[in-house]
Amino acid sequence: MDLYYTEEQRAFRAEIRSWLEQHVPAKALTSFDTAEGFEQHREWERTLASGNWGMVTWPKEYGGRGCNLIEWLIFEEEYYRARAPLRVNQNGIFLLGPTLMEYGTPEQKARFISSMASGDEIWAQGWSEPGAGSDMAAIRSRADRVGDEYVINGHKIWSTRAVFADWVFCLLRTDPNSQRHKGLSFILVPLDAPGVTVRPIKQLNGLPGFAEVFFDDVRVPTFNRIGEEGEGWSIAMATAGFERGLMLRSPARFQQAAKRLLNLYRRKRNDIIDLSIEDSVVRCYLDAEAYALSTYQTASRLQAGGSIGAEASCNKIFWSELDLRIQSTALNLLGAASELMPDELDDDDEAGVWVDGFLFAQSGPIYAGTNEIQRNIIAERVLGMPRR
Ligand SMILES: Cc1cc2nc3c(=O)[nH]c(=O)nc-3n(C[C@H](O)[C@H](O)[C@H](O)COP(=O)(O)OP(=O)(O)OC[C@H]3O[C@@H](n4cnc5c(N)ncnc54)[C@H](O)[C@@H]3O)c2cc1C
């Protein structure tokens, strides 16, 4: 691990900083969990793509910049520093995009990747079902093959962004006689296809951040299947690896939040009665920095040909618990103002932003595989403890 940036990396940082200064909207966009905000964020994806900043690690032929992981970390630091909009197409660009590049046919890549990069098609993820969340191998939704089509019937739940998204990538049972992780396939479904019903679910902030998706005799061509029929599980595990690994939550997100927390503390320090809050502020700041250093170390190792395994589970637990601590420490500093609703922005302290962050942070230990499941993985694969 080299703790110094090269000339090229410094130049790259300067380039993205200058581009963001010129392009990040002066006024924060409306939440992408509203119809209006969703379209604003889609437009922002188009703006990013116009500068080839949509997904810097993608190859140039797909609209990326062929950046390595260290450059990606630098990009993320600048992105969060500029307080640029959240990524409405993160399911597409972070999860499905890399999956397509690894497992898609040339025709599938040509069909789906550029419209994803441009923000013209926004993706949702359709894996969880009632009764198949942590135990995803219990999936029951079916895709029955009829000629060169699949006929899909079933019910997905907790599908983030599905209320306004264009497509959903699903894990579906293509062999009705199969059990568990065998006989599943990875299939792409347009959310405006006849037979698809999307029912919004409100999150804690009252907005429909995710949805249930019902399939009633929905027909899609077999072209929409990624990989071989029945091999969806191993492809989904690769996608889940992208999700829990480095990409989903870069350290910059928490470093910036910790810096904002420090600024909030500076403004509030004379009002503090419970001095233990000071310890929490320092702990949050140090942990965010430690997470960044640890991620740089992992990125260096990956670039040297190493791989990321069960430590992705350690990362996921660390950042989700850190986020909870940052957000709740902020609410403790805000005192009574922390009861403002997310859309009731006050002046300098941004109480509404913190409240929104606090509400969302509650879900960190659940999505991308619950922290209990991550602890099972660590126990078995890192610590070598026996399986119960
Ligand atoms: C904000 C958010 C966004 C999401 N987005 C999506 C999405 O876009 N697409 C999608 O498909 N899903 C999504 N999910 C769903 C998420 O993946 C599931 O909620 C998660 O996998 C847990 O499944 P479950 O809710 O069915 O809980 P369950 O699996 O029923 O678990 C309930 C509790 O039991 C615990 N538990 C279960 N099994 C074990 C075990 N073996 N050992 C120890 N503890 C166990 C769990 O940790 C949990 O605490 C999202 C969830 C959230 C909160």
PDBQT file of the ligand as one rigid body, heavy atoms in Angstrom, charges set to zero:
ROOT
HETATM    1  C1  LIG A 401     -33.753  -0.224   2.450  1.00  0.00    +0.000 C 
HETATM    2  C2  LIG A 401     -33.880  -1.609   1.882  1.00  0.00    +0.000 A 
HETATM    3  C3  LIG A 401     -33.735  -1.796   0.523  1.00  0.00    +0.000 A 
HETATM    4  C4  LIG A 401     -33.871  -3.068  -0.028  1.00  0.00    +0.000 A 
HETATM    5  N1  LIG A 401     -33.765  -3.190  -1.373  1.00  0.00    +0.000 NA
HETATM    6  C5  LIG A 401     -33.962  -4.402  -1.944  1.00  0.00    +0.000 A 
HETATM    7  C6  LIG A 401     -33.962  -4.527  -3.364  1.00  0.00    +0.000 A 
HETATM    8  O1  LIG A 401     -33.781  -3.563  -4.090  1.00  0.00    +0.000 OA
HETATM    9  N2  LIG A 401     -34.193  -5.736  -3.888  1.00  0.00    +0.000 N 
HETATM   10  C7  LIG A 401     -34.388  -6.852  -3.118  1.00  0.00    +0.000 A 
HETATM   11  O2  LIG A 401     -34.558  -7.929  -3.672  1.00  0.00    +0.000 OA
HETATM   12  N3  LIG A 401     -34.416  -6.771  -1.751  1.00  0.00    +0.000 NA
HETATM   13  C8  LIG A 401     -34.211  -5.569  -1.154  1.00  0.00    +0.000 A 
HETATM   14  N4  LIG A 401     -34.255  -5.436   0.209  1.00  0.00    +0.000 N 
HETATM   15  C9  LIG A 401     -34.591  -6.604   1.001  1.00  0.00    +0.000 C 
HETATM   16  C10 LIG A 401     -33.448  -7.152   1.857  1.00  0.00    +0.000 C 
HETATM   17  O3  LIG A 401     -32.501  -7.791   1.056  1.00  0.00    +0.000 OA
HETATM   18  C11 LIG A 401     -34.096  -8.109   2.872  1.00  0.00    +0.000 C 
HETATM   19  O4  LIG A 401     -34.900  -7.326   3.739  1.00  0.00    +0.000 OA
HETATM   20  C12 LIG A 401     -33.063  -8.845   3.672  1.00  0.00    +0.000 C 
HETATM   21  O5  LIG A 401     -32.360  -9.752   2.871  1.00  0.00    +0.000 OA
HETATM   22  C13 LIG A 401     -33.706  -9.612   4.858  1.00  0.00    +0.000 C 
HETATM   23  O6  LIG A 401     -34.780 -10.402   4.417  1.00  0.00    +0.000 OA
HETATM   24  P1  LIG A 401     -36.193 -10.325   5.148  1.00  0.00    +0.000 P 
HETATM   25  O7  LIG A 401     -36.603  -8.905   5.228  1.00  0.00    +0.000 OA
HETATM   26  O8  LIG A 401     -37.094 -11.287   4.464  1.00  0.00    +0.000 OA
HETATM   27  O9  LIG A 401     -35.935 -10.797   6.652  1.00  0.00    +0.000 OA
HETATM   28  P2  LIG A 401     -35.772 -12.288   7.139  1.00  0.00    +0.000 P 
HETATM   29  O10 LIG A 401     -34.887 -13.045   6.226  1.00  0.00    +0.000 OA
HETATM   30  O11 LIG A 401     -37.130 -12.835   7.425  1.00  0.00    +0.000 OA
HETATM   31  O12 LIG A 401     -34.993 -12.080   8.512  1.00  0.00    +0.000 OA
HETATM   32  C14 LIG A 401     -35.631 -11.591   9.691  1.00  0.00    +0.000 C 
HETATM   33  C15 LIG A 401     -34.592 -11.510  10.797  1.00  0.00    +0.000 C 
HETATM   34  O13 LIG A 401     -34.061 -12.843  11.074  1.00  0.00    +0.000 OA
HETATM   35  C16 LIG A 401     -32.650 -12.835  10.921  1.00  0.00    +0.000 C 
HETATM   36  N5  LIG A 401     -32.190 -14.080  10.327  1.00  0.00    +0.000 N 
HETATM   37  C17 LIG A 401     -32.745 -14.716   9.263  1.00  0.00    +0.000 A 
HETATM   38  N6  LIG A 401     -32.058 -15.835   8.992  1.00  0.00    +0.000 NA
HETATM   39  C18 LIG A 401     -31.040 -15.907   9.890  1.00  0.00    +0.000 A 
HETATM   40  C19 LIG A 401     -29.976 -16.831  10.123  1.00  0.00    +0.000 A 
HETATM   41  N7  LIG A 401     -29.789 -17.894   9.356  1.00  0.00    +0.000 N 
HETATM   42  N8  LIG A 401     -29.104 -16.571  11.141  1.00  0.00    +0.000 NA
HETATM   43  C20 LIG A 401     -29.260 -15.473  11.926  1.00  0.00    +0.000 A 
HETATM   44  N9  LIG A 401     -30.266 -14.565  11.757  1.00  0.00    +0.000 NA
HETATM   45  C21 LIG A 401     -31.134 -14.778  10.757  1.00  0.00    +0.000 A 
HETATM   46  C22 LIG A 401     -32.337 -11.675   9.989  1.00  0.00    +0.000 C 
HETATM   47  O14 LIG A 401     -31.015 -11.213  10.160  1.00  0.00    +0.000 OA
HETATM   48  C23 LIG A 401     -33.384 -10.642  10.403  1.00  0.00    +0.000 C 
HETATM   49  O15 LIG A 401     -32.949  -9.937  11.538  1.00  0.00    +0.000 OA
HETATM   50  C24 LIG A 401     -34.127  -4.179   0.801  1.00  0.00    +0.000 A 
HETATM   51  C25 LIG A 401     -34.261  -4.002   2.181  1.00  0.00    +0.000 A 
HETATM   52  C26 LIG A 401     -34.147  -2.736   2.724  1.00  0.00    +0.000 A 
HETATM   53  C27 LIG A 401     -34.311  -2.578   4.205  1.00  0.00    +0.000 C 
ENDROOT
TORSDOF 0
